[in-house]
Amino acid sequence: MSKHKVWVSVSSLVLSALIGLSPILSTANVYAETAEPSVTMVSQDILTSGAILKKYVWKSIRNKKEIMTNANVVEVDLTNPNVKLDVMSGTDNQFTKKQSVLGMATETKAVAGVNGDFYNTQAEGVPMGPEIANGQLMATPPYLPGFYSFAISQNNVPIVDLFTFAGSVTAKDGAKFTLGGINKTYYWFEPGGEHSHVDAMFMYTNAWGQVDRSNDGVTVPTEVLVQKGIITKIAENTIIDMIAPKDGYILRTSGLAADFVKQHLKIGDPLVADYQILPQDSSKTYDAKNFKMMIGGHTIMVDEGQPTEFSREVGSLCCNRSRTALGYSKDQKTAYVITVDNSGDSKGLSMTELQQFMIKVGVWKGLNLDGGGSTQMVARPLGEFSPVLINKTETGIQRKVVNGVGVFSTAPQGEVKGLFIQAPNVLFVNEQAPLQFKAYDEYYNPVVTDKVAANWTVDSQSGSFKDNIFTPIKPGIAKVTAASGKGSQSADVEVAGRDQITGLKINAANIALTEGENYRLPVIATTKSGKTREIPAGLIQWEVIGMKAEIKDGILTVNSLQGTTQAQLIARYDGYSTMLTIAVGKDKVWYDLDNFAVMTMSRGLPEGVAASVYIKQNEVKNKYLELNYDFTKGTGTKWAYADLDSSIQIDGEPQLIKLKVNGDESLNTLKTEIKDNSGKVYYVEIVPSINWKGWKLVSADLSEYNLKYPISVKSVYVVNEEIGQDERAAKGKIEIDDITFSYKGQVTAPAKSSVNLTVNKTAVSVNGKNMTLEQAPVIEKGNTLIPIRFVTDALGGTVRWDDKERKVTVIRGDKMVDLYIDNPDVIVNGQRITAEVAPKIMKDLTVVPLRILSENLGWKVTWDGKTQQITLQ
């Protein structure tokens, strides 16, 4: 292959045939939309000697709205001899065996790492660009204009530049043939579109982890096995069924290259391979043979501390996505390993915004690596032996990628430098909490503590220890101490009881109850110090009102819903209560293929997309629908439909559609077409990403659409969106069963009533009927106090009295209020608020402040200052 030829490949960020054919975009209008973005460092943690993890928040304006993006930067001190940057490759240091960044970092014992080079997701799984790992050449640069690489020289100097490759093999008779590259997959030259492997010779080493060497059916391979410089095997018009040995390589040839093999190579002859990585700018003299590491990237982003013109088109990397980048400082002493997130509240960055961010954190020159769904950063917390995922991925899963950039400690074992106690951010009274301690040495690398005994102590008034299990017995701050050998460390641990809590919430507001199903009921506490944590299930006392159910270890089991219109769950911890009211609706299975189904057909869009549906049956003879799809052909967004008979209308006004789906982890989107009575079709997203395998119940809320009932279902379908398309599976199948419609219930409103009271008078009128109070309403400190039981009974609520706690609980509709005698703190559905005056006992009756009840129980209060009459409705 001549050097002027260039090629293109589909990458995991839609680097399609448009790469290299679209015009290079200027950064002239970079800042028009995001004026004066801010970058704030929110934390920094030492990872090892010479490496620090810094977390940032980027804020800017998009479409006249403020957005926020989380970012992570690992700074590596290139002058520190105890740390190094290197490349991690697949599994067992081999291409074609993709692995998540966490998997690679765990395998290689990296302190930190990010995903690396772009790759053709439809091919074997090898990097597009070059790779040098641990000083060994693993892959060569592409013949592509504008694809930059990052390297570290023998003297630890970082380099971001354009590189190329030159190589050939020389036969015994002196004949030579050009090498097209080392460990490269198929691609197409640009311009022209010729296939890379036609008439070409490529070398494959032991780093290529499979026997199939880029056979996509376009060419017929003739392969040559070379060991220790000697030709040991030639396979004409077929492959050599083995991975290349560590002491040699396999040449894959076709066409003219295969003719060269037939004419000039013989078994037993020596063969000389000569190749090198070279800068594209011949005036530069890099010693690439002695590079410590090298990884391919994409466009240059920053040069001399300024945004630079993109060297590749970036339209295919469009929108605001997760990003990965790599760069170095002006003094060439610091490398920056960067990720930014597009997940949840973190809104990602555009390519031009990424340039700004890189500059603001110190990058002098840098490039982007693969991003989007591939973006992953892992790091090893101080004192830990294993890395953990640091960022939030776009798809919710850790994608398997071809390689990554790793940060490695090269330090020897040092003296213990520090010890710290690991405990939850807050504990609860009587919780049995295992505490751990971690230690690190002078190089900030972990010290093994598993076999080191520790003596744990705490003030006896605060709690007790059994080995390392701490049981706090009273709220407040408990000072715990761990001592081991010559080291000891103390930590103040917050213990939360009722008085330390400001909020309690049952975190299951959107559950739709079904008989026989189980539901996890996490109870989340928020303390006055602002800490939030789930309370261990064993510390919660539960009460179920309105249905036959039981709760054990935080799991709700619904036994019967017959006659139930609404259910209430009350959770109590240390006397602090919260309540969740659930309106009970009805489920109706509409399509299950065992009892009821409608005509179902398959359809694919656009032209070239293949789809098919089949009725299948499992081992227990339960039938389900299988939807197969093939998105390998066609262009743009692609759809595979299971079309249903839309003439069959759904009964009533369902507000939820549920179905069981056996996912294929394709990351494609699952939707349904709902046609309403006006003829309008709504495209309802069921799940944004099919990111699981196995059967799972999924649902979509129809109430947010302005549907005209009755409705019908036109289809259930899989979508592969054009943006980020090659990050998702192009072929697959899902299975569908039990399409069910839910008819939501309504929380029953208390009956309407009217009560008229007058300050300092016992006469009262309830719905026009005159009665007499035992205690008249009174005014204290400008607040009206009213007798709670009479008024609540009159307005349709219930009152409970806890003599031990001196607490009155009012339940009315979906509201629960706890009031404590002589205590102004009031708990309303788990939230602590403070009244201006406290409830009190007058004439053996509980009187409470009217304002706090009226504001939190939905009462309408009318005050007549002239007559001092109060009307409650």
ABEGO torsion letter per residue (X at the ends): XBAABBBBBBBAAGBBAABGABBBBBAAAAAAABBGBBBBBABBBBABBGBBBBBBBBBBBBGGBBBBBBBBBBBBBAABAABBBBBBBEBGGBBGBBBBAAAAAAAAGBABBBBBBBBBAABAGBBABBBBBGGBBABBBBBBBGBBBBBBBAAGBBBBBBBBBBBBBBBAAGBBBBBAEBGBBBBBBOBGGBBAABGBBBBBBAABABABBGBAGABBBBBBBBBGGBBABBBBGBBBBBBBBAABBBBBBBEAAAAAAAAABBBGBBBBBBBBBBBABAABBBBAAABABBBBBBBBABBGGBBBBBABBAAAABEBBBBBBBBBBAAGABBBBBBBBBBEABAEBBAAAAAAAAAAAGBABBBBBBBEAABBBBBBBBGBABBBBABBBAAGBBBBBABBBBBBBABBBBBBABBBBBBBABBBBGBBBBBBBBBBBAAGBBBBAAABBBBBBBBAAAEBBBEABBBBABBEBBBBBBBBEABBBBBBBBBBBAAABABBBBBAAABBBBBGBBBBBBBBBBBAAGBBBBBBAAABBBBBBGBBBBBBGGBBBBABABGBABBBBBBBBGGBBBBBBBBBBBBBBABAGAABBBBBBBBBOBBGBBBBBBBBBBAAGBBBBBBBBBAABEBEBBBBBBBBBAABBBBEBBABBBBBBBBAGAGBBBBBBBBBAAGBBBBBBABABBABBEBBBBBBBAAABBBBOBBBBABBBBBBBABGAAABBABEBBBBBGBBBBBBBBBBBBBBBBBBBBBGBABBBBGGBBBBBABBBBBBGGBBBBBAAAAAAAAGBBBBBBAAAGBBBBBBEABBBBBBBGBABBBBGGBBBBBABBBBBBGGBBBBBAAAAAAAAGBBBBBBAAAGBBBBX
